[in-house]
């Protein structure tokens, strides 16, 4: 399969690896993007496993919580940052959040088809179309999530709507101290972007896959070490990775002597409560969306001698 400059560009953005390493990986895997990512990781050339596509779209994330129990978070995109800061646009996003708080829809298609709360004669899609006409720029309701808590839900918005988080916890006490604790946990989620609440959520398939990657890396770096030593190295590296991707295992950013789990336990004990973080939702504006860029593919092609 012919390897194009745009394929190299895409792989480079996804992995952070060097351009020629990306070209080699694609050649070795006959242009299979997923296999090329695996190739780079096994050979230690991928700097980080990045999201597919650049975080480039504009817009805002907004969240709302009512009575500690019902929470909603939405992402609405615009073409420009100028519109994202516009009061008309932000008012519309606020209305979308209110819609999400009241919705029974399970997916975006159903949400867009339901009656608009501010005018039942139109749908959510109709309201969006009208707002596009008023603002004069393409807008998109990209996603929403509603959380109904049996304990306490809190929200946190970072960077004026760049990142939004909802944290849902099971707790037998709901007071200002517990709410503040959960808000701090939401800030942790915003800053550190965990994948899971705890290790119990991590699938065996994921663990086996990561072990395979770590084994390839360890053998490449330590070709003369015996297998039993390599095995210990893998266990250590996997535990380190789990501490990074599991929220409760992460070092608490506001107190490096505690994990997030120990911080929650500490606040719970001080308030005579039992608090268990059940889930979180994290939206980052534009993650995974790539808007028009400069012709970087042409630049890559020139450097590759094509």
C-alpha positions in Angstrom: 0.0 0.0 0.0 1.3 3.5 -0.9 2.1 5.5 2.3 0.9 9.1 1.8 2.1 12.2 3.6 -1.4 12.7 5.1 -1.2 9.2 6.7 2.2 10.1 8.2 0.8 13.4 9.5 -2.2 11.6 11.1 0.0 9.0 12.8 2.4 11.7 14.0 -0.5 13.7 15.6 -1.9 10.5 17.3 1.4 9.3 18.8 3.8 12.2 19.0 6.5 10.0 17.3 9.0 11.4 14.8 8.0 11.8 11.2 10.4 9.1 9.8 9.5 6.7 12.6 5.9 7.1 11.6 6.7 6.5 8.0 8.6 3.4 8.9 5.8 2.1 11.1 3.2 2.6 8.3 5.5 0.8 5.8 6.0 -2.1 8.3 2.3 -2.5 8.8 1.2 -1.9 5.2 -0.6 1.3 6.2 -2.7 -0.1 9.0 -3.1 2.8 11.4 -3.9 0.8 14.5 -1.1 -1.7 13.8 1.3 1.2 13.2 0.4 2.7 16.6 1.1 -0.7 18.2 4.4 -0.9 16.3 5.5 2.5 17.6 4.5 1.7 21.2 6.3 -1.6 21.2 9.5 0.0 19.9 9.2 2.8 22.4 8.9 5.6 19.8 5.4 6.8 20.7 5.8 9.6 23.2 2.2 9.3 24.4 -1.0 7.7 23.4 -2.8 10.8 22.2 -6.4 11.2 21.2 -7.1 10.8 17.5 -7.1 14.3 16.0 -6.2 17.6 17.4 -8.2 19.4 20.1 -9.0 22.2 17.8 -12.8 22.9 17.6 -14.2 25.9 19.4 -17.2 26.2 21.7 -17.8 25.5 25.4 -18.7 22.8 27.9 -21.3 23.8 30.5 -22.7 21.8 33.5 -25.5 22.3 36.0 -26.6 20.5 39.2 -30.0 20.6 40.8 -30.7 19.7 44.5 -27.4 17.6 44.7 -29.1 14.8 42.8 -29.6 15.7 39.1 -26.7 16.9 37.0 -26.2 17.5 33.3 -23.2 18.4 31.1 -23.2 19.4 27.5 -20.7 20.4 24.8 -21.8 22.9 22.1 -19.3 23.7 19.4 -18.9 26.9 17.3 -16.6 27.7 14.4 -14.7 30.5 16.3 -13.6 31.4 19.8 -15.1 34.8 19.2 -18.6 33.3 19.0 -17.9 30.9 21.9 -17.4 34.0 24.2 -20.6 35.6 22.8 -23.4 36.1 25.3 -26.0 35.0 22.7 -24.2 31.7 22.2 -23.6 31.1 25.9 -27.3 31.8 26.7 -28.2 29.1 24.1 -25.7 26.6 25.7 -27.3 27.4 29.1 -30.7 26.5 27.6 -29.3 23.3 26.2 -28.0 22.3 29.7 -31.5 23.0 31.1 -32.9 20.8 28.4 -30.4 18.0 29.3 -31.4 18.3 33.0 -35.0 17.5 32.1 -34.5 15.0 29.3 -35.3 11.3 29.3 -33.4 10.8 26.0 -30.7 8.2 26.0 -28.8 9.4 22.9 -28.1 12.5 20.9 -30.5 11.7 18.1 -33.5 11.4 20.5 -32.4 14.5 22.3 -32.3 16.6 19.1 -35.8 15.3 18.2 -37.5 16.1 21.5 -39.6 19.2 22.1 -37.6 22.3 23.0 -38.3 23.3 26.6 -38.4 27.0 25.8 -40.9 26.6 22.9 -42.7 23.2 22.6 -43.7 24.0 19.0 -40.1 23.3 17.9 -37.6 20.6 18.5 -34.1 21.0 19.9 -32.8 20.7 16.4 -35.1 23.5 15.2 -33.8 25.7 18.1 -30.3 25.0 17.0 -31.0 25.8 13.4 -32.6 29.1 14.4 -29.6 30.0 16.5 -27.3 29.3 13.6 -29.3 31.8 11.6 -29.1 34.4 14.3 -25.4 34.0 15.1 -24.3 33.5 11.5 -21.9 30.7 12.2 -22.2 26.9 12.2 -23.0 25.5 15.6 -23.3 21.9 16.8 -24.7 20.3 20.0 -22.0 17.6 20.1 -22.9 15.6 23.2 -24.6 15.6 26.5 -24.9 13.4 29.6 -27.3 13.4 32.5 -26.5 12.0 35.9 -29.1 11.1 38.5 -27.3 10.5 41.8 -28.5 8.6 44.8 -26.0 10.5 47.0 -24.5 13.7 45.8 -23.4 15.0 42.4 -21.2 18.1 41.8 -19.9 19.9 38.7 -16.8 21.8 37.9 -16.0 24.0 34.9 -12.4 24.9 34.1 -11.0 27.6 31.8 -14.3 29.3 31.1 -15.8 26.2 29.6 -12.8 24.4 28.1 -13.2 21.4 30.4 -16.3 20.3 32.4 -16.6 17.5 34.9 -19.4 15.9 36.9 -18.6 13.7 39.9 -21.2 11.4 41.4 -20.7 9.9 44.8 -22.7 7.6 47.1 -22.8 9.3 50.6 -24.9 9.2 53.7 -24.1 12.8 54.6 -24.5 15.8 52.2 -23.1 19.0 53.6 -20.8 21.8 52.5 -17.7 19.9 53.5 -18.7 16.8 51.4 -19.7 19.0 48.5 -16.3 20.8 48.6 -14.5 17.5 48.8 -16.3 16.2 45.7 -15.7 19.5 43.9 -11.9 19.0 44.6 -12.2 15.5 43.2 -13.8 17.0 40.1 -10.9 19.5 39.8 -8.6 16.5 40.0 -10.5 14.8 37.1 -10.2 18.0 35.1 -6.5 18.3 35.7 -5.4 14.7 35.5 -7.9 13.2 33.0 -8.1 9.7 34.5 -9.8 6.9 32.5 -11.4 5.0 35.4 -12.6 5.6 38.9 -10.8 2.6 40.4 -8.8 -0.5 39.4 -12.0 -2.6 39.6 -13.2 -0.9 36.5 -10.2 -1.9 34.4 -10.9 -4.8 32.1 -8.7 -7.9 32.0 -8.4 -7.4 28.2 -6.9 -4.0 28.8 -4.5 -5.3 31.4 -3.3 -8.1 29.1 -2.9 -5.7 26.2 -0.8 -3.3 28.2 1.3 -6.2 29.5 2.1 -7.2 25.9 3.2 -3.6 25.1 5.3 -3.3 28.3 6.9 -6.7 27.7 8.0 -5.7 24.2 9.4 -2.4 25.5 11.2 -4.1 28.5 12.8 -6.7 26.2 13.9 -4.0 23.8 15.5 -1.9 26.6 17.0 -4.9 28.5 17.8 -7.6 26.0 20.2 -9.5 28.4 17.9 -9.6 31.5 16.3 -12.9 32.4 12.6 -13.4 32.0 11.8 -13.4 35.8 13.4 -10.0 36.1 11.5 -8.7 33.1 8.3 -10.0 34.6 8.9 -8.0 37.8 9.7 -4.9 35.7 6.4 -5.3 33.9 4.4 -5.6 37.1 6.1 -2.4 38.4 5.4 -0.5 35.2 1.8 -1.7 35.0 1.1 -0.6 38.6 2.7 2.8 37.8 0.3 3.2 34.8 -2.7 2.2 36.9 -1.9 4.9 39.4 -2.0 7.4 36.6 -5.2 6.3 34.9 -7.3 5.3 38.0 -8.7 8.4 39.8 -8.6 6.9 43.3 -5.0 5.8 42.9 -3.8 9.1 41.6 -1.7 11.4 43.9 -4.1 14.1 45.1 -2.9 17.3 43.4 -3.6 19.5 46.4 -1.8 17.3 48.9 1.0 15.1 47.5 1.0 13.0 50.7 -2.4 11.6 49.9 -4.0 9.7 47.1 -7.5 10.8 46.0 -8.9 7.8 47.8 -7.2 8.7 51.1 -8.3 12.3 50.7 -11.9 11.3 50.3 -11.7 8.9 53.3 -10.2 11.7 55.4 -13.0 14.1 54.7 -15.6 11.4 55.1 -14.2 10.5 58.6 -14.1 14.1 59.6 -17.8 14.4 58.8 -18.9 11.0 60.2 -19.8 9.9 56.7 -19.3 7.1 54.3 -18.4 8.4 50.8 -17.7 6.4 47.7 -17.0 8.0 44.3 -19.1 6.1 41.9 -18.5 7.7 38.5 -17.3 10.8 36.7 -18.0 12.5 33.4 -15.3 14.6 31.8 -15.8 16.7 28.6 -13.1 18.7 27.0 -14.1 21.2 24.3 -13.3 19.9 20.8 -11.4 16.8 21.9 -11.1 14.5 18.9 -12.3 17.1 16.4 -9.9 18.6 13.9 -10.7 21.8 12.2 -9.0 23.1 9.0 -5.3 23.5 9.4 -2.5 24.8 7.3 -1.3 22.4 4.6 0.9 20.5 6.9 0.7 17.4 4.6 2.5 19.3 1.9 5.2 20.3 4.3 5.6 16.6 5.4 5.7 15.5 1.8 8.5 18.0 1.0 10.6 16.8 4.0 10.1 13.2 2.9 11.4 14.1 -0.6 8.1 13.4 -2.4 
